Amino acid sequence: MTHLAWSSARSRPIRPFVRGRAFTLVETMLALAIVTALLGSMFAFLSSVLSRADETRSAIAKQRGVDVFFADVERSLATTFVGARGDRAGLQGTGTSLLIRGRGTIAEAGQLLDLRGSEYRYRGGVIEGRRWGGPQPTGGTEEEWSPIALGVEGMRLRYFDGQSWTSTFASYDAGKLPWAIEVAVWMGTPDETDEGETAPSASEPESPRRAPDRVTTFAVPDAGGDA
């Protein structure tokens, strides 16, 4: 009997030890779909973060350009003075452009030997500037226009003559410098101009119909001086 039981036990097939059930094709495809969706969401989030970082860096760069423009105007105003029309010293400005001629060395005959100048203008979304200086009364060789601030929708200059604000000023006509200059800047993208237009229009462009993003008023050190 013992022999029969042992023979019966030995004749039974040995079933392999199975640790768990394998994934079906449907379950595998579902897992891959979930992983793909998670990766897509992660990449979309990273792309959004990088895009916002680029926009922030661009905005900071634009603001720095405006800061450089303001600092340069203030530095130029610190050296200007009222000059006769022949000397061409002083200040001449419109609503979107400003020309400042600063101090130079005065010879025995009273002639300005190294009159230096700085000029600024708004054109096509960019605030540009150039400067010159040299041993000639005319100011020497002018530099090419260079961009100072990009991404500017508009710029407005105003001049306080002691009684009211004006949109234009010429010191050698007024016989004095303005007491103050207000500079307003709108950040953004200006309206597109006609294709092929390269020169600014004869009339002053209108300022955007909203409050400016940056406004600074400069006091002119030598304001009120006579020619």
Buried (B, 14 or more C-beta within 10 A) or exposed (E): EEEEEEEEEEEEEEEEEEEEEEEEEEEEEEEEEEEEEEEEEEEEEEEEEEEEEEEEEEEEEBBEBBBBBBEBBBEBBBBBBBBEEEBBBBBBBBBBBBBBBBBBEEEEEEEBEBBBBBBBBBBBBBBBBBBBBBEEBEBBEBEEBEEBBBBBBBBBBBBBBEEEEBEBBBBBEBBBBBBBBBBBBBBEEBEEEEEEEEEBEEEBBEBBEEEBBBEBEBEBEBBEBEB
